């Protein structure tokens, strides 16, 4: 089973490359805890999508720590990596987005795989649920999303973006991207729209379970996206938008799996203190060894 980690972000609100900040008790990166949880649930292939400047460092860092039985691919999300036959004249520097990051792995992944953010902590039960789904899923047209309660995914230090889900009979019906969610006067609201949100709403934290069919769909989606000149400078293709369109066109259904885990992330630098304390507490309880890799 394959785990794909998206680690190509710039960490603009965090103030540094948060994917490589040493948050663990033995200075581990946050992504290493997700990798550890995945390996514990019989994943054996790790794919990391990163920037060109970080490729050699990450290959060395992971290969020195992970068991030799684990296959590791560190790939670069390249702005120039576009569908064949498409010509661009843009001088764009901004990455094409999360769906493009996933598409970067099209030549190294076959079959089912999990997608996560490298700068989020998802919890051990979430990986167990994902592994059980992958073992039991018999349909190539059924994807899954491990979802969390909105109230448990906020930051004390500023607004966050979340994909708020509409769920019916444990299946995803739609995702609406809310880009400025915060808690204010005992309510959770999206400041951009003024919509008050249910604290118990299921939200996507980009923990997806899919298969190789998504690569062809992303390529088609990306090709159409690039034909619109208005998209070429700053717009991005987001993974939830791609899966939403796949559902609407009848290509897939998406089962929603309750995470049954605590999520935390490091959107803002001030979140670091909480992350460090939480990882230390989990380690002290025996959830993880220290150092993580022996």
C-alpha positions in Angstrom: 0.0 0.0 0.0 1.2 3.5 -0.9 1.2 6.7 1.1 1.6 10.0 -0.8 2.6 13.0 1.2 2.2 16.5 -0.2 5.2 18.5 1.0 5.7 21.2 -1.6 4.1 24.1 0.2 5.9 27.3 1.1 4.5 27.8 4.7 3.7 31.5 4.1 1.6 31.9 7.2 4.0 29.7 9.3 7.0 31.8 8.3 9.3 28.9 7.3 9.2 25.4 5.7 7.0 23.8 8.4 7.3 20.4 6.7 10.9 20.2 7.9 10.5 21.8 11.4 11.7 19.4 14.1 8.5 19.1 16.2 9.0 15.6 17.7 10.8 14.8 21.0 13.9 13.6 19.0 13.6 16.4 16.5 11.4 14.4 14.0 9.4 16.1 11.3 5.6 16.0 11.6 5.4 13.9 8.5 7.5 11.2 10.1 4.8 10.4 12.5 2.3 9.9 9.7 4.8 7.7 7.9 5.3 5.7 11.1 1.6 5.2 11.5 1.3 4.1 7.9 4.1 1.6 8.2 2.4 0.2 11.3 -0.6 -0.5 9.2 1.4 -2.4 6.5 2.0 0.4 4.0 5.2 -0.3 2.2 5.7 2.5 -0.4 6.2 6.2 0.6 5.9 8.9 -2.0 6.8 12.5 -1.1 6.0 15.4 -3.4 8.3 18.4 -2.7 10.2 21.3 -4.2 13.4 20.8 -6.3 15.5 22.4 -3.6 14.4 19.8 -1.0 14.6 16.6 -3.1 18.1 15.4 -2.2 17.8 16.4 1.4 14.5 14.5 1.8 15.8 11.4 0.0 18.7 11.2 2.3 16.7 12.0 5.5 14.1 9.3 4.9 16.4 6.6 3.5 18.6 6.9 6.6 15.6 6.4 8.9 13.0 4.2 7.3 13.3 0.4 7.1 15.1 -0.8 4.0 12.0 -2.9 3.0 10.1 0.3 2.4 10.2 1.8 -1.1 10.8 5.6 -1.1 10.1 8.0 -4.0 10.8 11.7 -3.6 9.4 13.6 -6.5 9.5 17.3 -7.5 6.3 19.2 -8.3 7.5 21.1 -11.3 5.5 24.0 -12.8 6.7 23.0 -16.2 5.2 19.5 -15.8 2.0 19.9 -17.8 -0.1 17.6 -20.1 1.4 16.6 -23.4 0.5 18.9 -26.2 -0.3 21.9 -24.1 1.9 25.0 -24.7 2.2 27.9 -22.2 3.6 31.3 -22.4 3.1 32.3 -18.7 6.0 33.3 -16.5 4.2 31.8 -13.5 6.1 30.8 -10.4 3.3 29.7 -8.1 2.7 25.9 -8.0 -0.4 24.5 -9.8 -2.0 23.2 -6.6 -2.7 20.0 -4.7 -4.3 18.1 -7.6 -1.2 18.8 -9.7 1.0 17.6 -6.7 -0.8 14.3 -6.8 -0.5 14.1 -10.6 3.2 14.3 -10.2 3.2 10.8 -8.9 1.4 9.3 -11.9 4.5 7.3 -13.1 5.4 5.7 -9.7 2.0 4.7 -8.3 -0.4 1.9 -9.4 -3.4 0.6 -7.5 -4.9 2.1 -4.4 -3.1 4.8 -2.4 -3.6 7.4 0.4 -3.0 11.1 0.0 -2.2 13.4 3.0 -0.6 16.7 3.8 2.9 16.5 5.2 2.3 19.3 7.7 -0.7 17.7 9.4 -1.0 15.1 12.1 -3.9 12.7 11.5 -3.7 10.1 14.3 -3.1 6.4 14.4 -6.8 5.4 14.2 -7.2 7.3 10.9 -4.5 5.2 9.3 -6.0 2.0 10.7 -9.4 3.0 9.2 -7.8 3.8 5.8 -5.9 0.5 5.8 -9.1 -1.5 6.5 -11.0 0.4 3.8 -8.2 -0.4 1.2 -8.2 -4.1 2.2 -12.0 -4.5 2.0 -12.9 -2.2 -0.9 -13.8 -4.3 -4.0 -14.8 -1.4 -6.3 -12.3 0.6 -8.4 -14.9 3.4 -8.6 -15.2 3.8 -4.8 -12.8 6.3 -3.2 -12.8 7.4 0.4 -12.3 10.4 2.6 -11.1 10.3 6.2 -13.1 13.2 7.8 -12.8 15.2 11.0 -15.2 17.3 13.0 -14.8 21.0 12.1 -14.6 22.1 15.7 -11.5 20.0 16.2 -9.6 21.5 13.3 -9.4 25.2 14.1 -6.5 27.3 15.1 -6.4 29.8 18.0 -4.1 32.1 16.1 -6.0 32.9 12.9 -8.5 31.7 10.2 -8.2 28.4 8.4 -9.4 27.0 5.1 -11.5 23.8 5.2 -13.4 21.7 2.8 -16.8 21.4 4.5 -18.6 18.2 3.6 -22.2 17.3 3.0 -22.5 13.6 4.0 -25.5 11.3 3.3 -25.5 7.7 4.5 -21.8 7.8 5.1 -21.1 8.9 1.5 -19.8 12.3 0.4 -22.4 14.4 -1.5 -20.4 17.6 -1.9 -17.5 19.7 -0.6 -17.6 23.4 -0.2 -14.2 25.2 0.3 -14.5 27.7 3.1 -11.4 29.8 3.0 -11.6 32.0 6.2 -13.1 29.9 9.0 -12.7 31.0 12.6 -14.4 30.9 16.0 -16.0 34.2 17.0 -18.4 34.9 19.8 -19.0 31.2 20.5 -19.8 30.6 16.8 -17.8 29.1 14.0 -18.2 31.1 10.8 -16.7 31.6 7.4 -15.8 35.3 7.3 -15.7 35.5 3.5 -19.4 34.4 3.1 -20.8 35.2 6.6 -22.1 31.6 6.9 -22.3 30.2 10.4 -21.1 26.6 10.4 -22.1 23.6 12.4 -19.2 22.7 14.8 -19.8 19.0 14.1 -19.7 19.3 10.4 -17.4 16.8 8.7 -14.4 18.4 7.0 -11.8 17.3 4.7 -8.2 17.6 5.8 -6.9 16.2 2.5 -6.8 12.6 3.8 -8.0 10.8 0.6 -8.0 7.2 -0.4 -8.1 6.7 -4.2 -6.6 4.7 -7.0 -4.6 5.3 -10.2 -7.7 6.3 -12.2 -7.5 9.7 -10.6 -4.3 10.5 -12.6 -6.1 10.4 -16.0 -8.9 12.5 -14.6 -6.6 15.1 -13.2 -4.8 15.3 -16.6 -8.1 16.0 -18.3 -9.2 18.5 -15.7 -5.8 20.2 -15.8 -5.8 20.5 -19.6 -9.2 22.2 -19.5 -8.0 24.5 -16.7 -4.9 25.6 -18.8 -7.1 26.5 -21.7 -8.5 29.4 -19.7 -6.1 32.3 -19.8 -7.5 33.7 -16.5 -6.1 30.7 -14.7 -2.5 30.9 -15.8 -1.1 33.4 -13.4 -2.4 32.5 -9.9 -5.2 30.0 -10.0 -4.7 26.4 -8.8 -6.3 23.0 -9.2 -7.4 21.6 -5.9 -7.9 18.0 -5.1 -11.5 18.4 -3.6 -12.5 20.2 -6.9 -11.3 17.2 -8.9 -13.0 14.6 -6.8 -16.2 16.7 -6.7 -16.3 16.7 -10.5 -15.6 13.0 -10.7 -18.6 12.4 -8.4 -20.8 14.7 -10.4 -19.9 13.0 -13.6 -20.6 9.5 -12.1 -17.1 8.2 -12.2 -16.8 7.6 -8.5 -18.5 7.5 -5.2 -16.7 8.6 -2.0 -17.2 6.8 1.3 -16.7 9.0 4.3 -14.7 7.4 7.1 -14.8 8.8 10.6 -11.2 9.6 11.6 -11.6 8.5 15.3 -8.4 10.4 15.9 -7.2 13.8 17.0 -6.0 16.0 14.2 -3.6 18.9 14.6 -1.6 21.0 12.2 0.8 23.9 12.1 -0.9 26.6 10.0 0.6 29.4 12.1 4.0 29.5 13.8 2.2 29.9 17.1 0.6 26.4 16.5 4.1 24.9 16.9 4.0 25.0 20.7 0.8 23.0 20.8 2.2 20.5 18.2 5.4 19.9 20.2 3.5 19.4 23.5 1.0 17.0 21.9 3.7 14.9 20.2 5.6 14.7 23.5 2.5 13.7 25.4 1.7 10.9 22.8 5.3 9.7 23.1 5.2 9.7 26.9 2.0 7.6 26.8 3.8 5.0 24.7 2.0 5.7 21.4 5.4 6.3 19.7 9.0 5.3 20.6 11.7 7.9 21.0 13.6 8.3 18.9 10.9 7.4 16.3 13.3 5.4 14.2 15.7 3.0 15.8 
